[in-house]
Amino acid sequence: MVLKDARSKIEKTWTTTKKFLAAMSVWGLVFSLVTIARLGVAFDYDDTLVHSEDSFAKAARSVQQAGGPQYWHIVNNAYDLESPKLLPYGLACLFRGFGFRILILADRQAGGGDALRKEWRRLAPKGFVFVGAPENKHLHLQDGRFVLFFGDSDRDILEAKNAGVLGVRVKRGKKSVGRGEYNPGALGEQVLPFSEY
């Protein structure tokens, strides 16, 4: 009786160990292939990876002229007011765990942006770029072997198509101050469900 119980516990532990080792082997294979191929996944920053309404509101209250260097300096340094969107941020971490290079593209001027780059260095080392204008994103997407681009605006999806990258739509939050056209699914792209939170 005692021997049967001990034997069943050992068999159960051995089976669990084999499953764990098999999963780690699959992960190692995927990680190796992705890393060797130098594949990447890109994300738009505002309204895609984070809720950034509060940082824009702070800059609008502090500066009279929106869009000037001081305005962008305040926006780029108010990242403590921003909160990550759960699903897109989780996907970015998952892709990073599988060996994909992560690129974050921000439709902002770079003034005072070093602190923001430093804040995202763990997820995207050397991969946080201030594009300045949304129509320049395809230039950065063409540079690497990117397989997916997550964005919120119609312009983001069109930029992905121009670069030959599969575009995935992330829904905007309810308080979004996002600029640009926003018609989820209108361009034939995949829409990420529950991505507005």
C-alpha positions in Angstrom: 0.0 0.0 0.0 2.7 2.4 1.0 4.8 1.3 -2.0 1.9 1.9 -4.4 1.4 5.4 -3.0 5.0 6.2 -3.3 5.2 4.7 -6.8 2.2 6.8 -8.0 3.7 10.0 -6.6 7.0 9.3 -8.3 5.2 8.5 -11.6 3.1 11.7 -11.3 6.2 13.8 -10.5 8.2 12.2 -13.4 5.3 12.9 -15.9 5.1 16.5 -14.7 8.9 16.8 -15.1 8.8 15.4 -18.6 6.0 17.8 -19.6 8.0 20.8 -18.2 11.1 19.7 -20.0 9.2 19.3 -23.3 7.7 22.8 -22.9 11.2 24.3 -22.2 12.6 22.5 -25.3 9.8 24.0 -27.5 10.4 27.4 -26.0 14.2 27.1 -26.6 13.7 26.1 -30.2 11.3 29.0 -30.9 13.5 31.4 -29.1 16.6 30.2 -31.1 14.8 30.4 -34.4 13.4 33.8 -33.8 16.7 35.2 -32.5 18.7 33.7 -35.4 16.2 35.2 -37.9 16.3 38.5 -36.0 12.5 38.9 -36.2 10.8 41.8 -34.6 7.5 43.2 -33.5 6.7 46.9 -33.4 4.2 48.9 -31.3 2.9 52.4 -31.6 3.2 54.1 -28.2 0.3 56.5 -27.5 -3.1 54.8 -27.3 -1.6 51.5 -28.3 1.0 50.5 -25.6 -0.1 53.0 -23.0 -2.9 55.3 -21.9 -1.2 58.7 -22.3 -4.2 61.1 -22.0 -3.0 62.5 -18.6 0.5 63.4 -19.9 -1.0 65.3 -22.8 -3.4 67.0 -20.5 -0.6 68.1 -18.2 1.3 69.6 -21.1 -1.8 71.4 -22.4 -2.3 73.0 -18.9 1.3 74.0 -18.6 2.1 75.4 -22.0 0.1 77.9 -24.0 1.4 76.7 -27.4 0.7 73.0 -28.1 3.3 71.3 -30.3 6.3 73.5 -29.3 9.5 72.2 -27.8 8.4 72.9 -24.2 5.1 71.1 -24.8 6.9 67.9 -26.0 9.4 68.2 -23.2 6.5 68.1 -20.6 4.7 65.3 -22.4 7.9 63.1 -22.7 8.7 63.6 -19.0 5.2 63.0 -17.7 5.4 59.2 -18.3 4.7 58.6 -14.6 1.1 59.7 -15.4 0.8 57.1 -18.2 -0.4 53.6 -17.5 0.3 50.5 -19.7 -2.6 48.9 -21.6 -3.0 45.4 -20.2 -3.3 43.3 -23.3 -0.8 45.1 -25.6 1.8 45.4 -22.9 1.4 41.7 -22.0 1.8 40.7 -25.6 4.9 42.9 -25.9 6.4 41.1 -22.9 5.4 37.7 -24.3 7.0 38.4 -27.7 10.1 39.6 -25.9 10.2 36.4 -23.9 10.1 34.4 -27.2 13.1 36.3 -28.6 11.4 39.0 -30.8 13.1 42.4 -31.0 10.6 45.0 -29.8 10.4 48.4 -31.4 8.3 51.2 -30.0 7.4 54.1 -32.3 6.2 57.3 -30.7 4.4 60.1 -32.7 6.2 62.7 -30.7 9.1 65.1 -31.0 12.2 63.9 -29.2 12.6 66.9 -26.9 13.3 65.7 -23.4 12.7 62.1 -24.4 15.8 60.5 -22.9 14.0 59.7 -19.6 11.1 58.0 -21.5 13.6 55.9 -23.5 15.3 54.9 -20.3 11.9 53.9 -18.8 11.3 51.5 -21.6 14.8 50.1 -22.0 14.0 46.7 -20.5 11.2 45.9 -22.9 12.8 47.6 -25.9 16.5 48.1 -25.5 17.7 50.4 -28.3 14.2 50.2 -29.7 12.3 53.4 -28.6 12.1 55.8 -31.5 10.5 59.2 -31.8 9.3 59.4 -35.4 8.0 63.0 -35.2 5.4 62.4 -37.9 3.1 59.4 -38.3 3.8 59.1 -42.0 7.5 58.2 -41.2 6.7 54.9 -39.4 7.0 52.7 -42.5 10.7 53.8 -42.8 11.5 52.3 -39.4 9.4 49.2 -40.1 11.3 48.5 -43.4 14.7 48.6 -41.6 14.2 45.4 -39.7 12.5 42.0 -40.1 9.3 43.0 -38.5 6.4 40.6 -38.7 3.7 42.5 -36.8 2.9 46.2 -36.1 0.4 47.1 -33.4 -1.2 50.5 -33.9 -4.4 52.4 -33.1 -5.0 54.8 -36.0 -5.8 54.2 -39.6 -2.5 55.8 -40.5 -0.7 53.2 -38.4 -2.3 50.3 -40.3 -1.5 52.0 -43.6 2.1 52.5 -42.6 2.3 48.8 -41.7 0.9 47.9 -45.2 3.4 50.2 -46.9 6.2 48.5 -45.1 4.9 45.0 -45.9 4.2 44.2 -42.2 1.0 42.7 -40.9 -0.9 45.5 -39.0 -3.0 44.7 -35.9 -5.4 47.3 -34.6 -5.5 48.1 -30.9 -8.6 49.8 -29.7 -8.4 53.2 -28.1 -9.4 53.8 -24.5 -12.6 55.7 -23.7 -10.7 58.9 -22.6 -8.3 58.8 -25.6 -7.2 62.1 -27.0 -5.8 60.3 -30.1 -5.3 62.1 -33.3 -6.0 60.7 -36.7 -8.6 58.6 -38.3 -9.9 55.7 -36.2 -12.1 53.1 -37.9 -11.3 49.7 -36.4 -11.5 46.9 -39.0 -12.3 49.2 -41.9 -8.9 48.5 -43.6 -9.2 44.7 -43.4 -6.8 44.4 -40.4 -7.2 42.2 -37.4 -8.6 44.0 -34.4 -7.2 43.0 -31.0 -10.2 42.3 -28.7 -10.3 43.9 -25.2 -7.3 46.0 -26.1 -9.0 49.3 -25.0 -8.2 48.5 -21.3 
